[in-house]
Amino acid sequence: MVLGLRLYETPSEAQACVAEEGTLGNFHATEGHPPVPDTVFKDGTGKDLTLADFKGRGVVLNFWATWCAPCVKEMPQLDRLKGLVAGNGIDVLTVSEDRKGISVVKPFYETNKLYDLAIHIDPGGKLLRAFKGRGLPTTILIDKHGREAGRVTGVAEYDTAEAIDFIRGCLGS
């Protein structure tokens, strides 16, 4: 226990988020596993959400934009990943940083046939800033207790067998 918070249920849970080099881009475990911010973002209908709405489930939180070439490359992989890990208690949230919001994101989803991913928008980039994101794409892995387990800054492949196994082991229930 650290400051009265239980960081992991078991020692094996603590080891589950240690990736072999190259498994998930430049994934780095987050030291201290801080709680995620309670910053508001929006779903595709304009409803306010926070990451607390997903507590109890692992979350792959990807920040992206339609103008970001590496982000665009990852989106079909993230769409497949969502379907592959949903049964493991893991959500895949892609949060757009596009300034024009839903007006550019919705046509992008339709054009690229992204059927499994829900649309999420980060008005003003507040959620990305709350995570101290340093560019796009940035992906944060959040454990079922609502703490940051680690992150990938830059491009990664999310639908390889190794990446899927790692995500399931790190975030699955």
Secondary structure in CASP SS format (residue, H / E / C, confidence):
PFRMAT SS
TARGET T0000
AUTHOR 0000-0000-0000
METHOD secondary structure of the structure
MODEL  1
M C 1.00
V E 1.00
L C 1.00
G C 1.00
L E 1.00
R C 1.00
L C 1.00
Y C 1.00
E C 1.00
T C 1.00
P H 1.00
S H 1.00
E H 1.00
A H 1.00
Q H 1.00
A C 1.00
C C 1.00
V C 1.00
A C 1.00
E C 1.00
E C 1.00
G E 1.00
T C 1.00
L C 1.00
G E 1.00
N C 1.00
F C 1.00
H E 1.00
A E 1.00
T C 1.00
E C 1.00
G C 1.00
H C 1.00
P C 1.00
P E 1.00
V C 1.00
P C 1.00
D C 1.00
T C 1.00
V C 1.00
F E 1.00
K E 1.00
D E 1.00
G C 1.00
T C 1.00
G C 1.00
K C 1.00
D E 1.00
L E 1.00
T C 1.00
L H 1.00
A H 1.00
D H 1.00
F H 1.00
K C 1.00
G C 1.00
R C 1.00
G E 1.00
V E 1.00
V E 1.00
L E 1.00
N E 1.00
F E 1.00
W E 1.00
A C 1.00
T C 1.00
W C 1.00
C C 1.00
A H 1.00
P H 1.00
C H 1.00
V H 1.00
K H 1.00
E H 1.00
M H 1.00
P H 1.00
Q H 1.00
L H 1.00
D H 1.00
R H 1.00
L H 1.00
K H 1.00
G H 1.00
L H 1.00
V H 1.00
A H 1.00
G H 1.00
N H 1.00
G C 1.00
I E 1.00
D E 1.00
V E 1.00
L E 1.00
T E 1.00
V E 1.00
S E 1.00
E C 1.00
D C 1.00
R C 1.00
K C 1.00
G C 1.00
I H 1.00
S H 1.00
V H 1.00
V H 1.00
K H 1.00
P H 1.00
F H 1.00
Y H 1.00
E H 1.00
T H 1.00
N C 1.00
K C 1.00
L C 1.00
Y C 1.00
D C 1.00
L C 1.00
A C 1.00
I E 1.00
H E 1.00
I E 1.00
D C 1.00
P H 1.00
G H 1.00
G H 1.00
K H 1.00
L H 1.00
L H 1.00
R H 1.00
A H 1.00
F C 1.00
K C 1.00
G C 1.00
R C 1.00
G C 1.00
L C 1.00
P C 1.00
T E 1.00
T E 1.00
I E 1.00
L E 1.00
I E 1.00
D C 1.00
K C 1.00
H C 1.00
G C 1.00
R E 1.00
E E 1.00
A E 1.00
G E 1.00
R E 1.00
V E 1.00
T E 1.00
G C 1.00
V C 1.00
A C 1.00
E C 1.00
Y C 1.00
D C 1.00
T C 1.00
A H 1.00
E H 1.00
A H 1.00
I H 1.00
D H 1.00
F H 1.00
I H 1.00
R H 1.00
G H 1.00
C H 1.00
L H 1.00
G C 1.00
S C 1.00
END
